[in-house]
Amino acid sequence: MFRAFWEWYNRHYLLNLVVSTTIFLFQLIHLYWLSGYVLNRLWGWHLLVIPETNPLYAIPDYLEFPTLVSVSLLYVNQLRLGFSWRPLFYLILLNTQYIHIFWITDELVVRAFTERTVFGWDSALAWVAIAIDYLEVPVILDTLRQVWKARRAILAKIRAALSPDLAPAAD
């Protein structure tokens, strides 16, 4: 059963890579929203151009689990094809998000940052949650790097799908 899945996955690897990276990029909306709270707390800067209550900020929350699963599969597949520390490192960074999702939620971060306490457990946990959220940045950059490296193959697939006449000749 797993062999059939991985065969399918590798046949459609470029599609999986592009879709995973695309939905992963929505996490940048969440990081922008979070940065608004951080910068306001630290220096009183109001970074959020879009109001905090805008439903746009909810999109990354709805996509968080599909993102974690799809991007984790990218790295599990890389490890499956041959061990390397790089995919293992990114897989660990990525999956620390579950701590944030199930234990230290965004609600706690908002509450800790809207209450002006000097120090408390909520504030300390909020900073842990923020650190965990920003652990996604290197993983986002790595998935973008992978798309960049595969860009010629991706463009060839797109050209072939749009018009067989534009596809490169088969060797």
Secondary structure, 3 states (H helix, E strand, C coil): CHHHHHHHHHHCHHHHHHHHHHHHHCHHHHHHHHHHHHHHHHHCCCCCCCCCCCHHHHHHHHHHHHHHHHHHHHHHHHHHHCCCHHHHHHHHHHHCHHHHHHCCCHHHHHHHHHCCCCCCHHHHHHHHHHHHHHCHHHHHHHHHHHHHHCHHHHHHHHHHHHCHHHCCCCC
